[in-house]
């Protein structure tokens, strides 16, 4: 009997996030996985549209270089996984799982991240409304307090990682969780809003003043995307 691994939590997260679709052109409102292959999503805004919060140079490098590397490396790893499964090489399959998690997680995280951003003329920085606003007030008392707590969580990340506003799928409540490296939000929690704390997300502009980046990014947060994920 062939020995293969079951669908991973990473794959389930991608499906819940709406990242698996069949399409030749992968936009943020379309596909970022086409026929099982990861594809680099187009941005619905220009690289310089988020200035001064995030420079156009950073956005171009972050999207076209860093995110694209996750896409390419994920596809390479999954091709190797398919070969390992075909040959029933369990050792090779096990060795590939960390690569698939890292690069697949990087692709999922960044795809959600681009959606979480918008220039001011497209609603960036406008506060959340409706049920999400009520859930934030219930958990944190106010949007300003949520921002303060999330900035504190971001500042506390040692090395590289992400801070996420998540929804507990069991209780429906929102909360803040941090994840190391490119670990995706999986299991009990649904990703609503993520902020990238990797140096490549801010260093060219803010250098060692990452707290300034954490404060500035709220001016271009697209709360409509977070609202669409809240259930």
N, C-alpha and C positions, 0 to 999 in steps of 0.2 A: 504494500500500500504506500502511495506517495505521502511523504511527510511535508505538510505545508502549514504555514501560520495562518490563523484566522484574521479577519478584518481587524485592523488595529484601532485603538481609541483615536488616533490621529485621523484615520479615514472617517470614522464616525463623526468627529468634530467638523471635518470639511463638509460632510453632507449636511449636518445641521446648520452650518453657516451658509449654505447655499453655494458652495464653491464648485460642486460637480455639475456641469451642464455640457451639452454637446453643442459646440459652436466653433466656427473657423476663426472668428475674431473675438478675443477675450477682453472685454471691457469690464469695468467694475460692476456694472449693472448686468453684465452678461456672464461669460464663462471665464474661469481662471484655471479650470481643468477641462481639457477637451479630449474625449475618448481615453480617459485615464492618464493623459499627459498633462503636466502642469504647464501653464502658459503665463507669460508676464502680462498682467492686466494694463490696459491703457488708463491714464489718469483723466478724470473729467474736468481738469483745470490745467493751466500752463504751469511749468516748473516754478516760474517766478510769481505765481498768483498768491502765494501765502506770505510773501514779504510784507512787513519786516520780521514777522514772527519766525519764519523759516526761510532762509535764503534760497534763491533759485539754484545756485551751485550745489548746495546740499541736496536739494530735492532731486536734481538730475543725477548726481552720483548715487544717492540712496536708492532711487528707483531703477535706473538703467544699469547700474553696476552691481550693487549689493543684492537687491531683490532678484535680479536676473541670475546671479550666481546661485542663489537658493533654488531657483527654478531648474537650472541646468543640472545642478548636483542631485536634486531630487529625482529628476528623470533618469539620470545615469544609475542611481542607486536602485530604483525600481526595476530597471531593465536587468541589472545584475541579480536582483531578487527573483525575477521571473526565470532566469537561467538556473539559479540555484534550486528553485522549486522543481523545475523540469528534471533536473538531475538528482533530485532528492538529497541535496547536500544541506543537511540541517545545520551544520557548523557554519557554513557560509551564510545561510539565512539569518542565523542569530547574530553574526558579526555585522550584518547590513542594517539591522533594526535601528541602532543608534543614529546612523547616517540618515535613514529615512525620517526618523523623528526630528532630527535637527533641521535638515533642509526642508522637509515638508512643513514642519512647524514654522520655519522662517517664512515660507511662502504664505501660509495661512495667516500668520500674524501680520505680515506686511499688507496683504490684501485687505484685511479688516482695517488696518491703520490708515491706508489711503482713503478709505471710505469715511473714516472718522474725522477727516480734515476737509475744510472747505474755505475758500476765500470769503471775505466779509460780504461781497456782493452776491454770494450764493448761500448766505445764511451762517457763515462761520462766526462763532462766538455768541450766537443767539442762544439764550437759555433753554433748557428742556421744558416741555409742557406735558400736560395730561398725566397719565398714569406713572410715567417714569419720574416726572417731577415730584409727584406725591410720594413715590417710593424713596426717592433721595431724601426728601424732607423727613420721612418716617425714620430712616436709618441715621441721618446725620444732622437733622435740624434745619439745614439750609444748603444751598448749592455752594456758597462760599466755604462752608465748613468741609464739604466733600472735597473741594479743590485743595484746601489746606491739608487735609488728611492724605489725599492722594500724592500731593507734592512731597509730603513727609515720607510716604512709602517709597517713592521714586528715589529720594535722596538716600534712603537706607539700603538700596540695592548695592551689593558689593560685586564689583566687576560689571558684567553685562546682564541685561534682563529687561523685563517689562513689568509695568503696573497696569492692572486691569480693573475696571469697574465690571463686576460680574453679577449675574442673577442666580440665586440658588434655585435650582429647578424643583427642589422639594418644598421649600417654604415660600418661594416667590420674592423673597427679600433681596435687596441689592447690598453689595459689600465690595471691599477692595482686597485684591489678592496680588501678590507679586510672584513672578515666575522667572527662573534663571535661564540665561542663554536664549534659546528659541523654543523652549517648552511651550506648547499650546495649551489653551484652556480646555480641559477635558473633564469627563465624568459628571459630577454633580452640578457643575457650574456652567453657565452660558455666558460667553463673552459679549459685553455690551460696548465697552469703550477701552481702547488700549493706548498707552503711551510708551514709546520706544525709549529706553534708557541706555542703549548702546552708544558708544562714543561717536560712531559714524553718523548718528542722527543729529548731532549738534556741534561737534568739535570744531569744524572749519569756521563756524560763525561765533560760537560762544566760548571755545577753548575750555579752560577749566572752570568756567562760570556756569556749570550745568543748572544751578538753581534758577538762573535767568531764563534758560530754555524752558524749564518746567513751568515757570510763570507765564512766559510769552505764548506757549502753545495753546493755552485756553482761549486766546483771541481768535483762533481759527479752528476750534473744535466744532464738528458738525453733529450736533445733538440729534438731528433728524435721523441719522444713521443708527444711533444708539436706541432711539425710540422704536425704530422698525424692528430691532432685535428683541426688545423687551416684550415679554408675554405675560 
